């Protein structure tokens, strides 16, 4: 049968798995992301996922995703800080304002240029995601369910145990927390041992769809990569100096250190 790898047509045997294809093509597994017909395939599915005629496979080096989460309370010129972060390498921003009314959340959105809307995820007032065509919605303890939106969003979700990650196929990505002792929530301690995280990473339970959250600082990135996380979400570290120069400096440290 014929399939396509990075737009190049090749012929392969029937009933070949993703893992067998990678081995046959001598494609390095470590740090690689695989998409079939524009849909990401988690690493723990590669052995069992059988390719079919005409599949379009894309592979590439998996870059760590950087996601910011807003402070709960208002910050002076917050819209400008959010814009500065998105302009300087932040992939997505999660608006987490549990005490904000729908009207106040909408006011914050309207103060941000619309060109950034496809990189904004809401934790509350999900109807605004549909209204302004935002990147998505994030399920959490306050809002554990989601009404299907006309945009056909795939939600994201917060998880606080490794067992919860096994349900990850229903979500675009998952936050797992707290990985380290929280910076923003004093007394909120790490919930996982390094041994647990290593095991989950090797088994593919932690994969490119799982985002590490909680106590993230630049010096902890190596461990996060070793545990197979697909990205990091930052809150406390990001807002330690809530000025334009300050948040850019913190983000740059995260990305470059």
C-alpha atoms as a printed R data frame, in Angstrom:
    type eleno elety resid chain resno       x      y      z
1   ATOM     1    CA   UNK     A     1   0.000  0.000  0.000
2   ATOM     2    CA   UNK     A     2   1.018  3.620 -0.458
3   ATOM     3    CA   UNK     A     3   1.425  6.110  2.366
4   ATOM     4    CA   UNK     A     4   3.069  9.516  2.658
5   ATOM     5    CA   UNK     A     5   5.791 10.557  5.096
6   ATOM     6    CA   UNK     A     6   6.330 14.298  5.219
7   ATOM     7    CA   UNK     A     7   4.647 14.520  1.776
8   ATOM     8    CA   UNK     A     8   6.922 11.841  0.251
9   ATOM     9    CA   UNK     A     9   5.118  8.817 -1.186
10  ATOM    10    CA   UNK     A    10   6.436  5.384 -0.190
11  ATOM    11    CA   UNK     A    11   5.171  1.813 -0.505
12  ATOM    12    CA   UNK     A    12   4.932 -0.358  2.599
13  ATOM    13    CA   UNK     A    13   3.447 -3.727  3.521
14  ATOM    14    CA   UNK     A    14  -0.135 -3.987  4.690
15  ATOM    15    CA   UNK     A    15  -0.920 -3.977  8.419
16  ATOM    16    CA   UNK     A    16   2.229 -2.100  9.376
17  ATOM    17    CA   UNK     A    17   2.191 -0.237 12.674
18  ATOM    18    CA   UNK     A    18   3.520  3.243 13.340
19  ATOM    19    CA   UNK     A    19   6.375  1.782 15.403
20  ATOM    20    CA   UNK     A    20   7.304 -0.677 12.643
21  ATOM    21    CA   UNK     A    21   7.297  2.141 10.098
22  ATOM    22    CA   UNK     A    22   9.593  4.268 12.245
23  ATOM    23    CA   UNK     A    23  11.985  1.341 12.681
24  ATOM    24    CA   UNK     A    24  11.918  0.581  8.939
25  ATOM    25    CA   UNK     A    25  12.613  4.233  8.051
26  ATOM    26    CA   UNK     A    26  15.235  4.509 10.817
27  ATOM    27    CA   UNK     A    27  13.444  7.509 12.310
28  ATOM    28    CA   UNK     A    28  14.662  8.345 15.810
29  ATOM    29    CA   UNK     A    29  11.933  7.853 18.406
30  ATOM    30    CA   UNK     A    30  13.304 10.062 21.154
31  ATOM    31    CA   UNK     A    31  11.829 13.544 20.961
32  ATOM    32    CA   UNK     A    32   9.754 12.751 17.864
33  ATOM    33    CA   UNK     A    33   6.097 13.646 17.400
34  ATOM    34    CA   UNK     A    34   3.915 11.718 14.942
35  ATOM    35    CA   UNK     A    35   0.699 12.903 13.322
36  ATOM    36    CA   UNK     A    36  -1.497 10.832 11.017
37  ATOM    37    CA   UNK     A    37  -3.756 12.841  8.736
38  ATOM    38    CA   UNK     A    38  -3.071 15.920 10.875
39  ATOM    39    CA   UNK     A    39  -4.033 14.205 14.158
40  ATOM    40    CA   UNK     A    40  -1.346 13.693 16.798
41  ATOM    41    CA   UNK     A    41  -0.787 10.050 17.796
42  ATOM    42    CA   UNK     A    42   0.495  9.564 21.383
43  ATOM    43    CA   UNK     A    43   3.675  7.517 21.698
44  ATOM    44    CA   UNK     A    44   1.953  4.813 23.774
45  ATOM    45    CA   UNK     A    45  -0.287  4.046 20.757
46  ATOM    46    CA   UNK     A    46   2.495  3.607 18.186
47  ATOM    47    CA   UNK     A    47   2.784 -0.190 18.610
48  ATOM    48    CA   UNK     A    48  -0.933 -0.810 18.089
49  ATOM    49    CA   UNK     A    49  -1.833  1.890 15.560
50  ATOM    50    CA   UNK     A    50  -2.059  0.205 12.146
51  ATOM    51    CA   UNK     A    51  -1.600  2.355  9.074
52  ATOM    52    CA   UNK     A    52  -3.977  2.246  6.124
53  ATOM    53    CA   UNK     A    53  -3.582  3.017  2.457
54  ATOM    54    CA   UNK     A    54  -3.215  6.738  1.763
55  ATOM    55    CA   UNK     A    55  -2.357  7.780  5.325
56  ATOM    56    CA   UNK     A    56  -0.368 11.006  5.512
57  ATOM    57    CA   UNK     A    57   2.238 10.789  8.268
58  ATOM    58    CA   UNK     A    58   4.088 13.795  9.543
59  ATOM    59    CA   UNK     A    59   7.002 13.492 11.906
60  ATOM    60    CA   UNK     A    60   9.236 16.075 13.448
61  ATOM    61    CA   UNK     A    61  11.180 17.001 16.526
62  ATOM    62    CA   UNK     A    62   8.788 17.501 19.384
63  ATOM    63    CA   UNK     A    63   9.255 20.973 20.807
64  ATOM    64    CA   UNK     A    64   8.224 21.651 24.364
65  ATOM    65    CA   UNK     A    65   5.024 23.655 24.619
66  ATOM    66    CA   UNK     A    66   5.045 26.751 26.861
67  ATOM    67    CA   UNK     A    67   1.717 27.682 28.423
68  ATOM    68    CA   UNK     A    68   1.044 30.574 30.790
69  ATOM    69    CA   UNK     A    69  -1.746 30.793 33.349
70  ATOM    70    CA   UNK     A    70  -2.991 34.143 34.604
71  ATOM    71    CA   UNK     A    71  -3.091 35.121 38.250
72  ATOM    72    CA   UNK     A    72  -6.537 34.897 39.835
73  ATOM    73    CA   UNK     A    73  -6.529 38.535 40.921
74  ATOM    74    CA   UNK     A    74  -6.312 41.529 38.556
75  ATOM    75    CA   UNK     A    75  -2.880 42.791 37.565
76  ATOM    76    CA   UNK     A    76  -2.202 46.311 36.350
77  ATOM    77    CA   UNK     A    77  -2.059 46.438 32.536
78  ATOM    78    CA   UNK     A    78  -2.686 42.706 32.410
79  ATOM    79    CA   UNK     A    79  -3.787 42.844 28.792
80  ATOM    80    CA   UNK     A    80  -0.441 44.350 27.805
81  ATOM    81    CA   UNK     A    81   1.459 41.729 29.800
82  ATOM    82    CA   UNK     A    82  -0.476 38.932 28.097
83  ATOM    83    CA   UNK     A    83   0.213 40.477 24.685
84  ATOM    84    CA   UNK     A    84   3.926 40.813 25.486
85  ATOM    85    CA   UNK     A    85   4.150 37.161 26.498
86  ATOM    86    CA   UNK     A    86   2.406 35.945 23.343
87  ATOM    87    CA   UNK     A    87   4.684 38.157 21.275
88  ATOM    88    CA   UNK     A    88   7.788 36.701 22.906
89  ATOM    89    CA   UNK     A    89   7.409 32.942 22.676
90  ATOM    90    CA   UNK     A    90   4.502 31.897 24.885
91  ATOM    91    CA   UNK     A    91   2.427 29.380 22.936
92  ATOM    92    CA   UNK     A    92  -0.872 29.751 24.810
93  ATOM    93    CA   UNK     A    93  -2.314 31.727 27.706
94  ATOM    94    CA   UNK     A    94  -4.983 30.278 30.004
95  ATOM    95    CA   UNK     A    95  -7.304 32.909 31.453
96  ATOM    96    CA   UNK     A    96  -8.016 31.630 34.945
97  ATOM    97    CA   UNK     A    97 -10.157 34.185 36.761
98  ATOM    98    CA   UNK     A    98 -12.532 32.173 38.997
99  ATOM    99    CA   UNK     A    99 -13.938 35.259 40.723
100 ATOM   100    CA   UNK     A   100 -14.588 37.173 37.513
101 ATOM   101    CA   UNK     A   101 -18.113 37.499 36.199
102 ATOM   102    CA   UNK     A   102 -18.778 36.750 32.561
103 ATOM   103    CA   UNK     A   103 -18.941 40.468 31.891
104 ATOM   104    CA   UNK     A   104 -15.586 41.156 33.523
105 ATOM   105    CA   UNK     A   105 -13.960 38.233 31.702
106 ATOM   106    CA   UNK     A   106 -15.322 39.584 28.432
107 ATOM   107    CA   UNK     A   107 -13.925 43.035 29.219
108 ATOM   108    CA   UNK     A   108 -10.472 41.520 29.677
109 ATOM   109    CA   UNK     A   109 -10.795 39.671 26.368
110 ATOM   110    CA   UNK     A   110 -11.876 42.826 24.550
111 ATOM   111    CA   UNK     A   111  -8.782 44.633 25.841
112 ATOM   112    CA   UNK     A   112  -6.578 42.074 24.055
113 ATOM   113    CA   UNK     A   113  -6.132 42.409 20.263
114 ATOM   114    CA   UNK     A   114  -8.260 39.818 18.396
115 ATOM   115    CA   UNK     A   115  -5.230 38.447 16.552
116 ATOM   116    CA   UNK     A   116  -4.284 36.669 19.806
117 ATOM   117    CA   UNK     A   117  -7.654 35.018 20.376
118 ATOM   118    CA   UNK     A   118  -6.641 31.698 18.815
119 ATOM   119    CA   UNK     A   119  -4.015 31.361 21.577
120 ATOM   120    CA   UNK     A   120  -6.313 32.041 24.541
121 ATOM   121    CA   UNK     A   121  -7.973 29.258 26.574
122 ATOM   122    CA   UNK     A   122 -10.755 29.930 29.106
123 ATOM   123    CA   UNK     A   123 -11.237 28.268 32.500
124 ATOM   124    CA   UNK     A   124 -14.646 29.866 33.070
125 ATOM   125    CA   UNK     A   125 -17.538 31.320 31.064
126 ATOM   126    CA   UNK     A   126 -17.056 28.921 28.191
127 ATOM   127    CA   UNK     A   127 -19.681 30.643 26.047
128 ATOM   128    CA   UNK     A   128 -17.126 33.396 25.398
129 ATOM   129    CA   UNK     A   129 -14.830 30.899 23.678
130 ATOM   130    CA   UNK     A   130 -17.495 30.325 21.084
131 ATOM   131    CA   UNK     A   131 -18.384 33.984 20.778
132 ATOM   132    CA   UNK     A   132 -14.811 35.115 20.148
133 ATOM   133    CA   UNK     A   133 -13.475 31.912 18.530
134 ATOM   134    CA   UNK     A   134 -10.806 31.374 21.167
135 ATOM   135    CA   UNK     A   135  -8.332 28.493 21.250
136 ATOM   136    CA   UNK     A   136 -10.442 26.410 23.623
137 ATOM   137    CA   UNK     A   137 -11.830 25.704 27.073
138 ATOM   138    CA   UNK     A   138 -10.221 24.066 30.095
139 ATOM   139    CA   UNK     A   139 -12.168 21.716 32.353
140 ATOM   140    CA   UNK     A   140 -11.460 21.947 36.075
141 ATOM   141    CA   UNK     A   141 -13.012 21.467 39.498
142 ATOM   142    CA   UNK     A   142 -15.290 24.493 39.069
143 ATOM   143    CA   UNK     A   143 -16.308 23.567 35.549
144 ATOM   144    CA   UNK     A   144 -15.900 19.788 35.126
145 ATOM   145    CA   UNK     A   145 -18.262 19.506 32.156
146 ATOM   146    CA   UNK     A   146 -18.489 21.202 28.848
147 ATOM   147    CA   UNK     A   147 -21.306 21.843 26.422
148 ATOM   148    CA   UNK     A   148 -20.253 21.063 22.838
149 ATOM   149    CA   UNK     A   149 -19.537 24.290 21.015
150 ATOM   150    CA   UNK     A   150 -20.332 25.018 17.411
151 ATOM   151    CA   UNK     A   151 -16.569 25.313 16.763
152 ATOM   152    CA   UNK     A   152 -16.181 21.644 17.765
153 ATOM   153    CA   UNK     A   153 -13.540 22.398 20.384
154 ATOM   154    CA   UNK     A   154 -11.620 19.579 22.039
155 ATOM   155    CA   UNK     A   155 -11.304 20.695 25.679
156 ATOM   156    CA   UNK     A   156  -8.241 20.521 27.883
157 ATOM   157    CA   UNK     A   157  -8.347 19.349 31.492
158 ATOM   158    CA   UNK     A   158  -6.623 19.482 34.879
159 ATOM   159    CA   UNK     A   159  -5.485 16.191 36.442
160 ATOM   160    CA   UNK     A   160  -4.094 15.570 39.914
161 ATOM   161    CA   UNK     A   161  -3.252 11.878 39.678
162 ATOM   162    CA   UNK     A   162  -1.427  9.738 37.131
163 ATOM   163    CA   UNK     A   163  -4.482  7.490 36.896
164 ATOM   164    CA   UNK     A   164  -6.539 10.345 35.466
165 ATOM   165    CA   UNK     A   165  -4.166 10.594 32.505
166 ATOM   166    CA   UNK     A   166  -5.400  7.289 31.070
167 ATOM   167    CA   UNK     A   167  -8.551  9.095 29.921
168 ATOM   168    CA   UNK     A   168  -6.483 11.577 27.934
169 ATOM   169    CA   UNK     A   169  -7.739 10.675 24.442
170 ATOM   170    CA   UNK     A   170 -10.826 12.824 24.995
171 ATOM   171    CA   UNK     A   171  -8.759 15.981 25.479
172 ATOM   172    CA   UNK     A   172  -6.402 18.153 23.469
173 ATOM   173    CA   UNK     A   173  -3.913 18.112 26.342
174 ATOM   174    CA   UNK     A   174  -3.870 17.576 30.103
175 ATOM   175    CA   UNK     A   175  -2.305 19.491 32.981
176 ATOM   176    CA   UNK     A   176  -0.760 17.248 35.644
177 ATOM   177    CA   UNK     A   177  -0.094 18.971 38.954
178 ATOM   178    CA   UNK     A   178   1.540 19.692 41.257
179 ATOM   179    CA   UNK     A   179   4.789 18.301 39.864
180 ATOM   180    CA   UNK     A   180   6.911 20.391 42.240
181 ATOM   181    CA   UNK     A   181   5.990 22.430 45.298
182 ATOM   182    CA   UNK     A   182   3.778 25.266 44.097
183 ATOM   183    CA   UNK     A   183   5.123 28.812 43.921
184 ATOM   184    CA   UNK     A   184   1.732 30.532 43.765
185 ATOM   185    CA   UNK     A   185  -0.039 28.356 46.375
186 ATOM   186    CA   UNK     A   186   1.963 28.219 49.584
187 ATOM   187    CA   UNK     A   187   1.820 24.808 51.221
188 ATOM   188    CA   UNK     A   188   0.654 23.080 48.036
189 ATOM   189    CA   UNK     A   189   3.223 20.303 47.889
190 ATOM   190    CA   UNK     A   190   4.347 18.053 45.065
191 ATOM   191    CA   UNK     A   191   2.014 15.073 44.671
192 ATOM   192    CA   UNK     A   192   4.427 12.764 42.862
193 ATOM   193    CA   UNK     A   193   7.780 11.126 43.494
194 ATOM   194    CA   UNK     A   194  10.496 11.170 40.799
195 ATOM   195    CA   UNK     A   195  10.134  7.388 40.605
196 ATOM   196    CA   UNK     A   196   6.408  7.631 39.833
197 ATOM   197    CA   UNK     A   197   6.988 10.202 37.111
198 ATOM   198    CA   UNK     A   198   9.867  8.228 35.579
199 ATOM   199    CA   UNK     A   199   7.718  5.090 35.427
200 ATOM   200    CA   UNK     A   200   4.756  6.949 33.900
201 ATOM   201    CA   UNK     A   201   7.020  8.539 31.305
202 ATOM   202    CA   UNK     A   202   8.591  5.229 30.290
203 ATOM   203    CA   UNK     A   203   5.157  3.627 29.980
204 ATOM   204    CA   UNK     A   204   3.915  6.484 27.793
205 ATOM   205    CA   UNK     A   205   1.248  7.525 30.283
206 ATOM   206    CA   UNK     A   206   3.065 10.847 30.437
207 ATOM   207    CA   UNK     A   207   3.445 11.831 26.800
208 ATOM   208    CA   UNK     A   208   3.321 14.799 24.429
209 ATOM   209    CA   UNK     A   209  -0.257 15.561 25.475
210 ATOM   210    CA   UNK     A   210   0.615 15.938 29.162
211 ATOM   211    CA   UNK     A   211   1.744 19.332 30.462
212 ATOM   212    CA   UNK     A   212   3.679 19.697 33.722
213 ATOM   213    CA   UNK     A   213   2.271 22.270 36.157
214 ATOM   214    CA   UNK     A   214   3.315 23.331 39.622
215 ATOM   215    CA   UNK     A   215   6.534 24.913 40.849
216 ATOM   216    CA   UNK     A   216   8.071 25.172 37.381
217 ATOM   217    CA   UNK     A   217  11.385 27.044 37.212
218 ATOM   218    CA   UNK     A   218  14.156 26.951 34.566
219 ATOM   219    CA   UNK     A   219  16.400 24.555 36.476
220 ATOM   220    CA   UNK     A   220  13.616 21.934 36.543
221 ATOM   221    CA   UNK     A   221  13.196 21.697 32.773
222 ATOM   222    CA   UNK     A   222  15.698 18.853 32.404
223 ATOM   223    CA   UNK     A   223  13.723 16.643 34.778
224 ATOM   224    CA   UNK     A   224  10.462 17.532 33.019
225 ATOM   225    CA   UNK     A   225  11.931 16.486 29.671
226 ATOM   226    CA   UNK     A   226  13.330 13.278 31.187
227 ATOM   227    CA   UNK     A   227   9.834 12.415 32.448
228 ATOM   228    CA   UNK     A   228   8.493 12.725 28.882
229 ATOM   229    CA   UNK     A   229   6.191 15.726 29.395
230 ATOM   230    CA   UNK     A   230   5.081 17.532 26.241
231 ATOM   231    CA   UNK     A   231   5.315 20.974 27.798
232 ATOM   232    CA   UNK     A   232   5.192 23.158 30.864
233 ATOM   233    CA   UNK     A   233   2.528 25.439 32.294
234 ATOM   234    CA   UNK     A   234   3.678 28.316 34.479
235 ATOM   235    CA   UNK     A   235   1.873 30.574 36.886
236 ATOM   236    CA   UNK     A   236   3.825 31.705 39.957
237 ATOM   237    CA   UNK     A   237   7.234 31.978 38.307
238 ATOM   238    CA   UNK     A   238   5.848 33.900 35.340
239 ATOM   239    CA   UNK     A   239   4.284 36.721 37.350
240 ATOM   240    CA   UNK     A   240   6.983 37.325 39.973
241 ATOM   241    CA   UNK     A   241   7.752 40.685 38.369
242 ATOM   242    CA   UNK     A   242   4.459 41.830 36.779
243 ATOM   243    CA   UNK     A   243   5.841 44.360 34.316
244 ATOM   244    CA   UNK     A   244   6.331 43.976 30.581
245 ATOM   245    CA   UNK     A   245  10.093 43.684 30.986
246 ATOM   246    CA   UNK     A   246   9.654 41.385 33.974
247 ATOM   247    CA   UNK     A   247   7.356 38.808 32.366
248 ATOM   248    CA   UNK     A   248   9.439 38.751 29.181
249 ATOM   249    CA   UNK     A   249  12.548 38.175 31.290
250 ATOM   250    CA   UNK     A   250  10.932 35.245 33.134
251 ATOM   251    CA   UNK     A   251   9.666 33.662 29.932
252 ATOM   252    CA   UNK     A   252  13.046 34.066 28.252
253 ATOM   253    CA   UNK     A   253  14.725 32.341 31.203
254 ATOM   254    CA   UNK     A   254  12.288 29.444 30.925
255 ATOM   255    CA   UNK     A   255  12.830 29.022 27.217
256 ATOM   256    CA   UNK     A   256  16.591 29.522 27.102
257 ATOM   257    CA   UNK     A   257  18.069 28.274 30.377
